[in-house]
Amino acid sequence: MKFPRLRRRKEEEPRVLTPPPDARPMEPPKERGRLLSRTKPEAPLVEYDPGTHGSLVDRELPEEYDLIEQYWVDEGCSQVNIAYNRRTKQEEYILYEPTLTPFEYELIERIFDDLRDVLILTDAELNEDKRLLLFRKMDGLLEEYGIHLELIPLFKLRYFLIRNFIGWSRIDPLMKDPNIEDISCDGNEIPLFLYHRKYRNIRTNIQFEEEALISLAIKLAQRSGKHVSIGTPMIDATLPDGSRLQLSLGREVTSRGTSFTIRKFREEPFTPIELMEYHTFSPEALVYFWFAIENNKSLIFIGGTASGKTTSLNAVSLFITPLAKVVSIEDTREITLYHENWIASVTRESVSEAGATIDMFALLKSAMRQRPEYILVGEVRGNEAQTLFQAMNTGHTTFSTMHAGSVDAAIHRLESEPLNVPRNMLQALNIISIQALIYQGTARVRRCQEIVEVIGIDPSTGNLRVNNVFTYDPVRDQLNYTGRSQVFASITERRGWTREKLDEEIAIRKRLLIAMHEQRIRDYRSVTRIFQAYYIDPEGVMAYIDDLRQAIV
């Protein structure tokens, strides 16, 4: 049943809701109004505890579904059921949240409306915890209404209050679910679709009416610091948690109504240790990247959509030497480093007719004047590629990503419109890593297909000469070293090492990576601190090889 929204004009006397028989009324306050300040002491806040108060979710699967997996996103409040629909013969993502009675629904609608009036904060309230402040304001409204609720109904109202005012409305549990990579809304009254890490593309039981969808779209845009309207119906933005947003408002460009796609990113980036555990790279390949980055070799990660290019770029960037100056350039913020000497720059569209658009080309030219030792470019797709390769040719170490399926395709794209990079400038690129999202049985996994070195230009043919350093064996699911590397050869020559000295150093660093895996050191702060400590005092770090956390205390 759809209950009408209750609205109150300022000049009208507040309407008193009629509580159900089981609700205990309180004595109405002597003075009605906004209970923003009360002199009597407030009762201590009772926080919801699922272990003590039980679950707020009490729904069951329909008969035509068979449960596959069940897990909590927010324990006691939002539950995900992965179920097989026998009618459609497909798996579905079914989200359950607390169910409201008609009275609770009408009450929360009234509270939402009235909170817009009372959420005029004083200077002291600006620094308060947002959750506790909302709870206190809601308690004041309930007292004003003359209604006393039992704990379970009160906890339900608090859940929806936080979800709608601080969270992301009905998609808030999806944003919190760590198993979801993409959230896709295709239009009005169309189910949302997700890309689940385990079940891949999957349909949900969530859909929006037109008005609610437009409201959510505006909220997404505003929290991203962007403006969306009928005049400018499309935006690309970054949400506060780092997720990438693409949004189209109304039916101006998408005929089925407002649409959006949210590509989620973890709060903490993947580390080389995690990529090793997921078998995206082998320990030997990570040691190879470690040596290459330490010795200022430029590299590009190429691959198709969702192949993990930016993830790998971010992960290997943790090998950057401490105190080195790093400048990152992106359309939407994705790169996260635990590095002090780092300038993170993002493009900006013009905010007015007189305002200037700051694109990647402008940021890259600016970065060249900042004397960086490492330049990280999120993705090259336009005329900034020429400046990027000029930076390589002038001695700057650059890392970037690009959409391409093979080395030949990448070179052809670099030399063609709109990138237009001359072939002789491509020699400054040292390493190309090719990645792909492939099937392994029924699962889709991200794997490095090969790592290739650019050797130079063949004087007789004019073609680029390349050397395969690592190749992927799909039968054994292994990334194998071919035994020859121009990067390793140049490092031994520049450092005056023998081959035995290089092999010894490779073995030490491989041992360090494996020890971090065995000791479950995966978070990017600890991983980076160990790498930086190794640069400063390798013997001191290896002395704690059995307990590496002691090396960074």
Summary of the structure (lengths in Angstrom):
residues: 553
radius of gyration: 28.2
end to end distance: 58.8
largest distance: 96.4
contacts: 1606
relative contact order: 0.07
helix: 35%
strand: 23%
